[in-house]
Amino acid sequence: MYDRKVSSLVVVCFLGLFAFMVIGVDAAPKPVKITDLKVADKSPYEIGEGLKKGSKYYIDRDYTVLEMPADMVGIQWIMTGNSQKKSTGKAFVTFTVDRPSIIWIGYDSRGNEAKKGVPPAWLTKDYKMIAGTIKVTDGNMDTFNLWKRSVSAGKVEIPGNAEPPAAGFGSNYLVLVEAGLNTAVSPKTKLSTTWSRIKSVK
């Protein structure tokens, strides 16, 4: 009887671990196919495949990520340039997503009311700020505030960083992209990814 209890406990623990790994996979940002990336001033912005601690996030600076929300680790992002921090225009950055997506803007925390700054009108109108931040090695800025919105599949337009009435900022934004919550994931892909994640645990 004791052996049966031990065996049952082992099975329960294994199932719990498996469920934890599945939840972890579900919580991880899901990729989106990003195409037709264009920048109004022709800057060579790039598509980053997985933002994480240590990632260099600008094309023209060596600043890196120190901390970020755990459920955003590995998210795709548009590697912008800090030289465009004074950019304006209604569609300074444009790209296309192949499915419903969540667009995140990492905006210089100095350009927020808490630090006596003012974010651009397009950000407060179309996006919602959340509590999380991305901490970086740029000591003058310290953190990006995170703003999000949901979009349909198709063309995405991001206005310039310095669009009125923006004030107080000293760095350009980041653009992060993940699949929307209603994006289907095939059970086969989900199981394969989960098994790969389990095998990688040491």
ABEGO torsion letter per residue (X at the ends): XAAAAAAAAAAAAAAAAAAAAAAAAAABBBBBBBBGBBBAAGBBBBBBABBBBGBBABAABABBBABBBAAABGBBBBBBBAAAAABBEABABBBBBABBBBBBBBBBAAABAAAGBBBBAAAAAABBBBABBBBBABAAAGBBBBBBBBBBBEBBBBBBAABOABBGBABBBBBBBBBBAABBBBAAAAAAAAAAAAAABX
